[in-house]
Amino acid sequence: MAELALDLSSSWNHATDRVWRELDPVIWELTRNPWVVIQTVSRGKLRHVLGDPVFRKTVDDLVRAKRDSAQTPAWFQQNYPKSALKCVAYFSMEFMLSEALPIYSGGLGNVAGDQLKAANDLGVPVVGIGLLYQQGYFRQVIDKEGAQQALFPYNDPGQLPVTPLRHANGEWLRLEIALPGYSVWLRAWQVQVGRVMLYLLDSNDAANFPAHRGITSQLYGGGVELRLKQELVLGIGGWRLLEALGIQPEVCHLNEGHAAFAVLERAHSFMQASGQPFEVALAVTRVGNIFTSHTAVAAGFDRFSPELIGQYLRHYAEQKLDIPLEDLLALGRQNPADASESFNMAYLAVRGSGAVNGVSQLHGQVSRQLFQPLFPRWPQDEVPIGHVTNGVHIRSWDSAGADALWTEACGHDCWLGTTETLGKDIRAISYATLWKFRTAARAALVEYARARLSKQLSVSGASPEAVADAKHLFDPKVLTLGFARRFATYKRPDLLLHDQARLLQILSNPDQPVQLIIAGKAHPEDKPGQALVQEWVQFIRRPEVRPHVIFLSDYDMLLTEQLVQGVDVWLNTPRRPWEACGTSGMKVLVNGGINLSELDGWWAEAFSAEVGWALGDGREHGEDSAWDASEAEALYDILEHEIIPEFYTRDVSDIPIAWVSRMRESMARLTPQFSTNRSEREYTQRYYLPAANAYRLRAVNHGAAGKQLIDWRNSIEQNWDTLRFGEIKCETNGDRRMLEIQVYLGELDPNAVQVELYADKAGGTCLRHTMERILSVHGEADNYVYRAAVSALRPAQDYTARIMPYADGVATPLEEARILWQR
């Protein structure tokens, strides 16, 4: 039973729920933490239930099924049995895996947790690396004035589904990290997620000074110095933990720049193994590193002053990496020569990775703009940032009813492999079946919301009458909207409140009523965000509003599950393009919820008129209050004239045919596409497998290929300023145009560069043509002629020649950003 309780796969595979409910139904409903249930229940109760042959057989069958599942070849083993990829180390500051392990804040942890779960489902060989926080993220209470209060309850490791990592002799695995003037001891823990393991470090070790025990105290708490120490523990400590465990990943996946110090420690590890200097070690290991950025604004990147970096990393740079501190600082600066420039963790991640991606198609574009300064003179479209749009782990967010519906239509293992046929299967479900499913889901949410709100009011000291009234709020037959997320000004949670009278009129229409559930936290230091929370609570407390809107406090994973499973429409109103992706709206898809969202993040690529509703014109308007007002009016119009009438227009069987048709198409088309089943396979095929192969090629023979790369780069640097263009010739013959250009390369090997013709988008599409080196000019050893044939449909003046560094297997411009344009 302990084996079952300590495996977080039970958080989405609910077969074990009946075991914990049998042991202690009250504790189970309050905590959803099997490990707490086991530790709370008496020995007498355990003996009693295990004496029941039916119960004992249930436990035995569950354990057997769990072990068999771990040994069964999954999608990865079936499709890549001889792959060079043996291990991906996935680093993240937070992981949202279960409400039983509160070491998450929001979207970043959501993505990390769902990625680990998908890796388990698909058999991708991933291990997670994170931190075990003593307090985690704060818990929210709304006081009598409607203001948010932050609480920080202690995460007792003994009641979390984690176990100490121990050596073979039983000793607890502990790591020593040297910081200025002292050492910090880190304890190591493990969390089982099916066949995937998550390793966590924490500084709450008795050998540490009290202040250092608090390094892993709070997620995103404290000041800049504490953040730096946490990121040192995550990146450097995390990589050393892998080494202590004998794990040698080919691929290191950085989920945001918080973990970028792993780039340095991985290079240091290779230095020790190969005897190569740091620059060679970095050249070898970086191709095995992948950096995923979730940041949509430059201010969101973690930055540290040069003085702080010097205080904590000077010794590490000089003694471990054998480089001057200035060389380390240069890795995190736009201008390495600017001694006053701060150290940017995202820049370090870019300069230490072989691939970089954003988390939606639009965010890929935004990221290319954000990182453009690292690639001067390169067109923005060619800044080497791709994208993998996030997905959600479907089985973590579907209701029991949704799981049964999809299982019957698509099969029990529909989320364990490819998903090409799922849409067709869902479209075969009848309108009556789908509407019955949705009606039950909404009723379950109303029941949950009543119980949670009444408990919330009771805790806050509300009157007995208010607590009693809460148990009767809302109607399970009424159109139910949901808005839940972090309260930050750019997410515009107050957009619905722009015209409070009109909103109330929409909600209280006696013929077509609407009810709204609000939830969300503002960071304890975000005063404007907290003011938005208070504005909503005060609006809701008006007597005429109270029957139609509720605010559920302490937005966490459990509340999210209930909301996404029951709402009819999920609202999202960010200020484009500040929502990098946004995954909350993806969670409603499997449950038949429909999205009404700004054309930002994932919705910008998912939206069509058949699957939901959209706000905005697909352009950026900044913090324009007039535009906000216009969009608020558009939001009211969509609700009044499209959403509400469609929900309440019924056929003779009381089924809203147009609504259910839209709902079914949303389920069929979007659920597979925006699942971690798709995103994890995409990461594996586009990033993990190529990165593993590239790393193995560079690492062979003690990094000989890395040494050659550094020699090539040094040659480029020494000779680049001598390169120049000469005479250009153009001949047109019918529909083809031949362009020739002389290029002076000085002492540079012509094989070390590539010459291209480039035409930008101004003339239509962006075109690149590699020019062929046809000869060297007689008597001039450094003078070469390059030629390319292009279409005559574009004028010759559209094309510009350019020279770029080139070497087989080197990613340009990510690894070498020089470029010379013909003037």
DODREN-963663 format. One record per residue (C-alpha): chain; x, z, y. Coordinates in steps of 0.5 Angstrom, whole numbers. Each point is the difference from the previous one (the first is absolute). Last residue first. Example, Ala and Ser with C-alpha at 12.3 -4.5 7.8 and 13.67 -1.06 7.14 Angstrom:
! residues 2
A; 27; 14; -2 .
A; -2; 2; -7 .
This chain:
! residues 823
A; 53; -98; 94 .
A; 1; 0; -8 .
A; -2; 7; -3 .
A; 5; 5; -3 .
A; -3; 5; -5 .
A; 3; 7; -2 .
A; -5; 4; -4 .
A; 4; 2; -6 .
A; -3; 4; -5 .
A; -7; -1; 2 .
A; 1; -7; 3 .
A; 2; -2; -5 .
A; -1; 3; -7 .
A; 6; -1; -4 .
A; 0; -3; -7 .
A; 4; -6; 1 .
A; 4; 0; 7 .
A; -3; -2; 7 .
A; 1; 1; 7 .
A; -4; -3; 5 .
A; 1; -6; 4 .
A; -6; -4; 4 .
A; -2; -7; 2 .
A; -6; 0; 5 .
A; -6; -5; -2 .
A; -6; -1; 5 .
A; 5; -5; 4 .
A; -1; -5; -5 .
A; -7; -1; 1 .
A; -5; 2; -6 .
A; -3; -5; -4 .
A; 7; -3; -2 .
A; 0; 4; -6 .
A; 7; 3; -2 .
A; 7; -2; -3 .
A; 6; 4; 1 .
A; 7; -1; 1 .
A; 6; 5; 1 .
A; 7; -3; 3 .
A; 6; 5; -1 .
A; 6; 2; 5 .
A; 5; 5; -2 .
A; 5; -5; -3 .
A; 0; -4; 5 .
A; 4; -7; -1 .
A; -6; -3; -3 .
A; -7; 3; 1 .
A; -2; 4; -6 .
A; -5; -3; -4 .
A; -8; 0; -3 .
A; -2; 8; 1 .
A; -7; -1; -1 .
A; -5; 4; 5 .
A; -5; 5; -3 .
A; -7; -2; 3 .
A; -4; 6; 3 .
A; -7; -2; 3 .
A; -5; 5; 4 .
A; -7; -4; 1 .
A; -3; -3; 6 .
A; 5; -2; 5 .
A; 0; 7; 3 .
A; 1; 3; -6 .
A; 8; -1; 0 .
A; 4; -6; -3 .
A; 7; 2; -3 .
A; 5; -4; -3 .
A; 5; 4; -5 .
A; 7; 1; -1 .
A; 2; 5; -5 .
A; 7; 4; 0 .
A; 5; 3; -4 .
A; 1; -7; -4 .
A; 3; -3; 6 .
A; 6; 5; -1 .
A; 1; 3; 7 .
A; 7; -2; 4 .
A; -4; -4; 5 .
A; -7; -2; -1 .
A; -1; -5; 4 .
A; -7; -4; -1 .
A; -1; -7; 1 .
A; -8; -2; 0 .
A; -4; -5; -4 .
A; -7; -1; 1 .
A; -4; -6; -4 .
A; -7; -1; 1 .
A; -5; -2; -5 .
A; -7; -4; 2 .
A; 3; -6; 1 .
A; 8; 0; 1 .
A; 2; 5; 6 .
A; 7; 1; 1 .
A; 2; 7; 3 .
A; 8; 2; 2 .
A; 2; 7; 2 .
A; 7; 1; 3 .
A; 4; 7; -1 .
A; -3; 6; -2 .
A; 4; 7; 1 .
A; 3; 5; -5 .
A; 6; 4; 3 .
A; -4; 6; 1 .
A; -1; 1; -7 .
A; 7; 0; -3 .
A; 1; 7; 0 .
A; -7; 2; -2 .
A; -1; -5; -5 .
A; 7; 2; -4 .
A; -2; 7; 0 .
A; -7; -2; -3 .
A; 3; -4; -5 .
A; 5; 6; -2 .
A; -6; 5; 0 .
A; -3; -5; -5 .
A; 6; -1; -4 .
A; 0; 8; -1 .
A; -7; 0; -1 .
A; 1; -5; -6 .
A; 6; 4; -3 .
A; -5; 7; 0 .
A; 3; 3; -6 .
A; 0; -6; -4 .
A; -7; 0; 0 .
A; -4; 3; 6 .
A; -1; -6; 4 .
A; -4; -4; -6 .
A; -3; 7; -2 .
A; -3; 1; 7 .
A; -3; -7; 0 .
A; -3; 0; -7 .
A; -3; 7; 2 .
A; -3; -3; 7 .
A; -3; -6; -3 .
A; -4; 4; -5 .
A; -2; 6; 5 .
A; -2; -5; 6 .
A; -4; -6; -1 .
A; -3; 2; -7 .
A; 0; 7; 0 .
A; -2; 1; 7 .
A; -6; -5; -2 .
A; -2; 3; -6 .
A; 0; 7; 4 .
A; -4; -3; 5 .
A; -5; -4; -5 .
A; -2; 7; -4 .
A; 1; 4; 6 .
A; -7; -3; 2 .
A; -2; -5; 6 .
A; 0; -6; -4 .
A; -4; 3; -5 .
A; -5; 3; 4 .
A; -1; -5; 5 .
A; -4; -6; -3 .
A; -4; 3; -5 .
A; -2; 7; 4 .
A; -1; -4; 6 .
A; -4; -5; -3 .
A; -4; 5; -3 .
A; -1; 4; 6 .
A; -2; -7; 4 .
A; -5; -1; -5 .
A; -3; 7; 0 .
A; -1; -1; 7 .
A; -3; -6; 0 .
A; -5; 2; -6 .
A; -2; 7; 3 .
A; -4; 2; -6 .
A; -7; 3; 1 .
A; -2; -3; -6 .
A; -5; -5; 4 .
A; 7; -2; 4 .
A; 3; 5; 5 .
A; 2; -1; 8 .
A; 3; 7; 1 .
A; 7; -1; -1 .
A; 0; -7; 3 .
A; -3; 3; 6 .
A; 5; 6; 1 .
A; 6; -5; -1 .
A; -1; -6; 5 .
A; -4; 1; 6 .
A; 1; 8; 1 .
A; 6; 1; -3 .
A; 3; -6; 2 .
A; -2; 1; 7 .
A; 2; 7; 1 .
A; 7; -2; -2 .
A; 0; -6; 5 .
A; -1; 5; 5 .
A; 6; 4; -2 .
A; 4; -6; 0 .
A; -2; -1; 7 .
A; 2; 7; 2 .
A; 6; 0; -4 .
A; 2; -7; 4 .
A; -1; 3; 7 .
A; 4; 6; -2 .
A; 6; -4; -2 .
A; 5; 3; -4 .
A; 3; -6; -2 .
A; -4; -6; -1 .
A; 2; -3; -6 .
A; -3; -6; -4 .
A; -5; -1; -6 .
A; -6; 0; 4 .
A; -3; 7; -1 .
A; -4; 3; -5 .
A; -2; -3; -7 .
A; -5; 1; -5 .
A; 0; 0; -8 .
A; 1; -5; -6 .
A; -4; -6; 1 .
A; 2; -1; 8 .
A; 7; 0; -2 .
A; 6; 6; 1 .
A; 5; 1; -5 .
A; 6; -3; 4 .
A; -1; 4; 7 .
A; -3; 6; -4 .
A; 6; 1; -3 .
A; 3; 2; 7 .
A; -4; -1; 6 .
A; -7; -4; 1 .
A; -3; 6; 1 .
A; -5; 3; -5 .
A; -7; 0; -3 .
A; 2; 0; -7 .
A; -5; 0; -6 .
A; -1; 6; -6 .
A; -1; -2; -7 .
A; 4; 5; -3 .
A; 6; -5; -2 .
A; 0; -2; 8 .
A; 0; 7; 3 .
A; 7; 2; -2 .
A; 3; -7; 4 .
A; -3; 3; 7 .
A; 4; 6; -1 .
A; 6; -4; -1 .
A; 3; -2; 7 .
A; 5; -5; 1 .
A; 4; 1; 6 .
A; -5; 2; 5 .
A; 3; -1; 6 .
A; -2; -7; 1 .
A; -5; 0; 3 .
A; -3; 7; 2 .
A; -4; 3; -6 .
A; -7; 0; -1 .
A; -2; 1; -7 .
A; -7; 2; -3 .
A; -1; 0; -7 .
A; -8; -2; -2 .
A; -4; 2; -6 .
A; 4; 7; -1 .
A; 0; 3; -7 .
A; 6; -1; -3 .
A; 5; -1; 6 .
A; -3; 7; 2 .
A; 1; 4; -6 .
A; 7; -2; -1 .
A; 2; 1; 7 .
A; -3; 7; -1 .
A; 5; 1; -6 .
A; 6; -3; 4 .
A; -1; 4; 6 .
A; -4; 0; 6 .
A; 0; 8; 2 .
A; -7; 0; 4 .
A; -6; -4; -2 .
A; -3; -2; 7 .
A; -8; -2; -1 .
A; -4; -5; 4 .
A; -8; -1; -1 .
A; -3; 6; 0 .
A; 4; 3; 5 .
A; 0; -5; 6 .
A; -7; 3; 3 .
A; 3; 7; 0 .
A; 7; -2; 3 .
A; 5; 3; -5 .
A; 2; -7; -2 .
A; 2; -2; 7 .
A; 4; 7; 0 .
A; 4; -2; -6 .
A; 1; -7; 2 .
A; 3; 2; 6 .
A; 4; 5; -3 .
A; 3; -5; -5 .
A; 2; -4; 6 .
A; 3; 6; 3 .
A; 5; 1; -6 .
A; 2; -7; 1 .
A; 2; 1; 7 .
A; 4; 6; -2 .
A; 4; -3; -5 .
A; 5; 6; -2 .
A; -5; 3; -6 .
A; -1; -8; -2 .
A; -7; -2; 0 .
A; -4; 1; -6 .
A; -6; -4; -2 .
A; -7; 0; -3 .
A; -7; -3; 3 .
A; -6; -2; -4 .
A; -6; -4; 3 .
A; -7; -1; -1 .
A; -4; -6; 2 .
A; -8; 0; 0 .
A; -4; -7; 0 .
A; -7; 2; 2 .
A; 1; 6; 3 .
A; 6; -2; 4 .
A; 4; 6; 1 .
A; 7; -3; -2 .
A; 0; -6; 5 .
A; -3; 4; 6 .
A; 5; 5; -1 .
A; 5; -5; 1 .
A; -3; -3; 6 .
A; 0; 7; 3 .
A; 7; 1; -2 .
A; 3; -6; 3 .
A; 7; 0; -1 .
A; -1; 5; -6 .
A; 1; -5; -5 .
A; 7; -2; 3 .
A; 2; 7; 0 .
A; 4; 0; -7 .
A; 4; -5; 4 .
A; 6; -1; -6 .
A; 5; -1; 6 .
A; -2; 7; 3 .
A; 1; 4; -7 .
A; -5; 3; -4 .
A; 3; -1; -7 .
A; -6; -3; -4 .
A; -7; 0; -2 .
A; -6; -4; 2 .
A; -6; -1; -4 .
A; -6; -3; 0 .
A; -7; 2; -4 .
A; -6; -4; 0 .
A; -6; 4; -2 .
A; -2; 1; -7 .
A; 4; 7; -1 .
A; -3; 3; 6 .
A; 4; 4; 4 .
A; 0; 8; 2 .
A; -3; 5; -5 .
A; 6; 4; -2 .
A; 2; 0; 7 .
A; -6; 4; 2 .
A; 2; 6; -4 .
A; 6; 0; 3 .
A; -3; 0; 7 .
A; -5; 5; -1 .
A; 5; 5; -3 .
A; 4; -1; 7 .
A; 7; -3; 0 .
A; 6; 4; -1 .
A; 5; -5; -2 .
A; 0; 1; -7 .
A; -7; -1; 0 .
A; 0; -6; 3 .
A; 5; -3; -4 .
A; -4; 2; -6 .
A; -6; -3; 2 .
A; 3; -6; 2 .
A; 3; -1; -7 .
A; -6; 1; -4 .
A; -4; -5; 5 .
A; 6; -5; -1 .
A; 0; 0; -7 .
A; -8; -1; -1 .
A; 0; -5; 5 .
A; 6; -3; -4 .
A; -3; 0; -6 .
A; -6; -3; 3 .
A; 4; -6; 3 .
A; 3; -1; -7 .
A; -7; 0; -4 .
A; -3; -6; 5 .
A; 7; -4; -1 .
A; -1; 0; -7 .
A; -8; -2; 0 .
A; 2; -5; 5 .
A; 5; -3; -5 .
A; -4; 0; -6 .
A; -6; -3; 4 .
A; 4; -6; 3 .
A; 3; -2; -7 .
A; 7; 0; -2 .
A; 3; -7; -1 .
A; 4; 0; 6 .
A; 4; 6; -3 .
A; 2; -4; -5 .
A; 2; -6; 4 .
A; 4; 5; 5 .
A; 4; 3; -6 .
A; 3; -6; -3 .
A; 6; -1; 3 .
A; 2; 8; 0 .
A; 7; 0; -4 .
A; 1; 6; -4 .
A; -2; 8; 0 .
A; -5; 0; 5 .
A; -5; -4; -5 .
A; 1; 5; -6 .
A; -7; 2; -2 .
A; -3; -7; 1 .
A; -2; -4; 6 .
A; -8; 1; 0 .
A; -1; 7; -4 .
A; 7; 3; 3 .
A; -2; -2; 7 .
A; -7; 3; 0 .
A; 3; 6; -4 .
A; 5; 1; 5 .
A; -4; -1; 6 .
A; -5; 6; -3 .
A; 6; 4; -1 .
A; 2; -1; 7 .
A; 6; -5; 2 .
A; 6; 3; 4 .
A; 5; 2; -5 .
A; -2; -6; -5 .
A; 1; -5; 6 .
A; 7; 2; 2 .
A; 0; -3; 7 .
A; 4; -6; 3 .
A; 5; -2; 5 .
A; 1; -6; 2 .
A; 7; -3; -2 .
A; 4; -3; 6 .
A; 6; -3; 2 .
A; 5; 2; 6 .
A; 6; -5; 0 .
A; -1; -2; 8 .
A; -1; -7; -1 .
A; -7; 0; 3 .
A; 4; 3; 6 .
A; 4; -5; 1 .
A; 8; 2; 0 .
A; 4; 1; 6 .
A; 1; 7; -1 .
A; -2; 3; -7 .
A; 0; 8; 1 .
A; -4; -1; 6 .
A; -6; -4; -4 .
A; -1; 7; -4 .
A; -7; 1; 4 .
A; -2; -7; 0 .
A; 1; -1; -7 .
A; -3; 6; -1 .
A; -7; -2; 3 .
A; 0; -6; -4 .
A; 1; 3; -6 .
A; -5; 5; 2 .
A; -5; -6; 1 .
A; 1; -2; -8 .
A; 0; 8; -2 .
A; 5; 5; -2 .
A; 6; -2; 3 .
A; 6; -2; -4 .
A; 8; 0; 0 .
A; 4; -3; -5 .
A; 8; 1; -2 .
A; 0; 7; 4 .
A; 5; 4; 4 .
A; 0; -3; 6 .
A; -8; 0; 0 .
A; 0; 7; -2 .
A; 5; 2; 5 .
A; -4; -3; 6 .
A; -6; 4; -3 .
A; 4; 6; 1 .
A; 1; -1; 7 .
A; 6; 3; 3 .
A; 0; 1; 8 .
A; 4; -4; 4 .
A; 5; 3; 5 .
A; 6; -2; -3 .
A; -2; -8; 1 .
A; 5; -4; -4 .
A; -5; 0; -7 .
A; -5; -3; 4 .
A; -7; 0; -4 .
A; 3; 6; -3 .
A; -1; 4; -6 .
A; 6; -3; -4 .
A; 4; 0; 6 .
A; -1; 8; -1 .
A; 4; 0; -6 .
A; 5; -4; 3 .
A; 1; 4; 6 .
A; 1; 6; -5 .
A; 6; -3; -3 .
A; 0; -2; -7 .
A; 3; 3; -6 .
A; -7; 0; -3 .
A; 0; 8; -3 .
A; 5; 3; 5 .
A; 0; -4; 6 .
A; -8; -2; 0 .
A; -2; 7; -4 .
A; 4; 4; 5 .
A; -3; -4; 6 .
A; -7; 1; -3 .
A; -4; 6; 3 .
A; 3; 1; 7 .
A; 2; -7; 1 .
A; -7; -2; -2 .
A; -3; 5; 5 .
A; 5; -2; 6 .
A; -2; -7; -1 .
A; -7; 2; 1 .
A; -5; -2; -6 .
A; -5; -5; 0 .
A; -6; 0; -5 .
A; -4; -7; 1 .
A; -7; 1; 2 .
A; 2; -2; 8 .
A; 1; -7; -3 .
A; -7; -1; -1 .
A; -3; -2; -7 .
A; 3; 4; -5 .
A; -1; 0; -7 .
A; 7; -3; -2 .
A; 2; -2; -7 .
A; 7; 0; -1 .
A; 3; -3; -7 .
A; 7; 2; -3 .
A; 4; -3; -5 .
A; 3; -6; 4 .
A; 2; 6; 4 .
A; 5; 3; -5 .
A; 5; -5; 0 .
A; 1; -1; 7 .
A; 0; 7; 1 .
A; 5; 1; -5 .
A; 4; -5; 3 .
A; 0; 3; 7 .
A; 1; 7; -3 .
A; 6; -1; -3 .
A; 1; -2; -8 .
A; 2; 5; -5 .
A; -5; -2; -5 .
A; -4; 6; -2 .
A; 2; 4; 6 .
A; -2; -6; 5 .
A; -6; -1; -4 .
A; -3; 7; 1 .
A; 2; 0; 8 .
A; -4; -7; 0 .
A; -6; 4; -3 .
A; 1; 6; 5 .
A; 0; -5; 6 .
A; -6; -4; -2 .
A; -4; 7; -2 .
A; 1; 2; 7 .
A; -6; -5; 2 .
A; -5; 5; -3 .
A; -4; 1; 6 .
A; 0; -8; 1 .
A; -6; -1; -3 .
A; -1; -1; -8 .
A; 7; -1; -2 .
A; 0; -4; -6 .
A; 7; 1; -4 .
A; 1; -5; -5 .
A; 5; 0; -6 .
A; -1; 7; -1 .
A; 5; 4; -4 .
A; -3; 7; -3 .
A; 5; 5; -3 .
A; -5; 5; 3 .
A; 6; 3; 4 .
A; 1; -7; 3 .
A; -8; -1; 2 .
A; 1; 7; 3 .
A; 6; -2; 4 .
A; -5; -6; 3 .
A; -5; 5; 2 .
A; 5; 4; 3 .
A; 2; -5; 5 .
A; -6; -3; 1 .
A; -5; 5; 0 .
A; 4; 6; 2 .
A; 3; -4; 6 .
A; -7; -2; 2 .
A; -2; 8; 0 .
A; 6; 1; 4 .
A; -2; -5; 5 .
A; -7; 2; 0 .
A; 3; 7; 2 .
A; 4; -2; 5 .
A; -6; -4; 3 .
A; -5; 6; 1 .
A; -4; 4; -5 .
A; -5; -3; -4 .
A; -1; -7; -3 .
A; -1; 3; -7 .
A; 1; 7; 0 .
A; 5; 5; -3 .
A; 5; -5; -3 .
A; 6; 3; 5 .
A; -3; 7; -1 .
A; 5; 3; -5 .
A; 5; -2; 5 .
A; -3; 5; 6 .
A; 0; 5; -6 .
A; 8; -1; -2 .
A; 0; -3; -6 .
A; 2; 3; -7 .
A; -8; 2; -1 .
A; -2; -8; -1 .
A; -5; -2; 5 .
A; 3; -7; 1 .
A; -4; -4; -4 .
A; 1; -7; -4 .
A; -5; -4; -4 .
A; 0; -5; -5 .
A; -6; -4; -2 .
A; 0; -3; -7 .
A; -4; -6; -3 .
A; -3; 0; -7 .
A; -6; 4; 2 .
A; 1; 3; 7 .
A; 5; 5; -2 .
A; 2; 5; 6 .
A; 8; 2; 0 .
A; 3; 6; 4 .
A; 7; 0; 2 .
A; 3; 6; 5 .
A; 4; -1; 5 .
A; 6; 4; 3 .
A; 2; -1; 7 .
A; 7; 1; 2 .
A; 3; 3; 6 .
A; 5; -2; 6 .
A; -4; -7; 2 .
A; -4; -2; -6 .
A; 3; 0; -7 .
A; -6; -2; -6 .
A; 1; 4; -6 .
A; -5; -2; -6 .
A; -4; 4; -5 .
A; -2; -1; -7 .
A; -3; 6; -3 .
A; 4; 3; -6 .
A; -3; -1; -6 .
A; 6; -3; -4 .
A; -2; -7; 0 .
A; -1; 0; 8 .
A; -6; 2; 3 .
A; -5; -3; 5 .
A; -5; 5; 2 .
A; -8; -2; -2 .
A; -5; -2; 5 .
A; -8; 0; -1 .
A; 0; 5; 6 .
A; -2; 7; -1 .
A; 7; 3; -2 .
A; 3; -5; 6 .
A; -5; 5; 5 .
A; -1; -5; 6 .
A; -1; 5; 6 .
A; -6; -1; 4 .
A; 1; -3; 7 .
A; -6; 0; 4 .
A; -1; -4; 6 .
A; -6; 1; 5 .
A; -4; -6; 3 .
A; -5; 1; 5 .
A; -8; 0; 0 .
A; 0; 7; 4 .
A; -2; 4; -6 .
A; 6; -2; -4 .
A; 1; -7; -4 .
A; 5; 2; -6 .
A; 6; -5; -2 .
A; 5; 1; -5 .
A; 7; -2; 2 .
A; 5; -5; -4 .
A; 4; 3; -6 .
A; 1; 8; 1 .
A; 6; 1; -5 .
A; 2; -7; 0 .
A; 2; -4; -7 .
A; 4; -6; 3 .
A; 0; -7; -3 .
A; 3; -4; -5 .
A; -4; -5; -5 .
A; 2; -3; -6 .
A; -2; -7; -2 .
A; 1; -4; -6 .
A; -7; -5; 0 .
A; -4; 2; -5 .
A; -6; -3; 3 .
A; -5; 6; 0 .
A; 6; 5; 1 .
A; 3; -5; 6 .
A; -7; 0; 3 .
A; 0; 8; 0 .
A; 6; 0; 4 .
A; -2; -5; 5 .
A; -6; 4; 1 .
A; 4; 6; 2 .
A; 4; -4; 4 .
A; -6; -4; 4 .
A; -4; 7; 1 .
A; 7; 3; 2 .
A; 1; -5; 6 .
A; -8; 0; 1 .
A; -1; 8; 1 .
A; 4; 6; 0 .
A; 2; 2; -7 .
A; 3; 5; -3 .
A; -6; 4; -3 .
A; 1; -1; -7 .
A; -7; 2; -3 .
A; -4; -4; 4 .
A; 4; -6; -4 .
A; 5; -5; 1 .
A; 1; -1; 7 .
A; 8; 0; 1 .
A; 4; 1; 6 .
A; 7; -1; 3 .
A; 1; -6; -5 .
A; 5; -3; -4 .
A; -1; -4; -6 .
A; 5; -1; -5 .
A; -1; -6; -4 .
A; 3; 0; -7 .
A; 2; -5; -6 .
A; -1; -7; 4 .
A; 5; -4; -4 .
A; -6; -3; -4 .
A; 0; -1; -7 .
A; -7; 2; -1 .
A; -3; -3; 6 .
A; -7; -2; -1 .
A; -3; 5; -6 .
A; 5; 5; 3 .
A; -3; 0; 7 .
A; -7; -1; -2 .
A; 0; 6; -5 .
A; 3; 1; -6 .
A; -3; 7; -3 .
A; 4; 6; -1 .
A; -3; 4; 6 .
A; -7; -2; -2 .
A; 2; 3; -7 .
A; 2; 6; 3 .
A; -6; 1; 4 .
A; -5; -2; -5 .
A; 3; 5; -5 .
A; -1; 5; 5 .
A; -7; -2; 2 .
A; -2; 0; -8 .
A; 3; 7; -1 .
A; -3; 3; 6 .
A; -7; -3; -2 .
A; 1; 3; -7 .
A; 1; 7; 2 .
A; -6; -1; 4 .
A; -4; -2; -6 .
A; 3; 5; -5 .
A; -1; 6; 5 .
A; 5; 5; -1 .
A; 4; -3; 6 .
A; -6; 2; 4 .
A; 0; 7; -2 .
A; 8; 1; 0 .
A; 0; -3; 7 .
A; -5; 5; 3 .
A; 3; 6; -3 .
A; 7; -3; 3 .
A; -3; 1; 6 .
A; -1; -6; 5 .
A; 4; 0; 6 .
A; 6; -4; -2 .
A; -3; -5; -4 .
A; -5; -2; 6 .
A; 6; 0; 5 .
A; 3; -5; -4 .
A; -6; -4; 0 .
A; -1; -1; 7 .
A; -6; -2; 3 .
A; 0; 6; 4 .
A; -7; 2; 2 .
A; -4; -4; -6 .
A; 5; 2; -5 .
A; 0; 8; 2 .
A; -7; 0; 0 .
A; -1; -4; -7 .
A; 5; 5; -3 .
A; 2; -2; -8 .
A; -5; -5; -1 .
A; 1; -4; 7 .
A; 7; 0; -2 .
A; -1; -4; -7 .
A; -6; -4; 3 .
A; 5; -3; 5 .
A; 5; -2; -5 .
A; -3; -7; -1 .
A; 0; -1; 8 .
A; 6; -5; 0 .
A; 1; 0; 7 .
A; 3; 7; 2 .
A; 1; 0; -8 .
A; 6; -4; 1 .
A; 3; 6; 4 .
A; 3; 2; -7 .
A; 1; 8; 1 .
A; -7; 2; -3 .
A; 1; -5; -6 .
A; 6; 3; -2 .
A; -2; 7; 2 .
A; -6; -1; -5 .
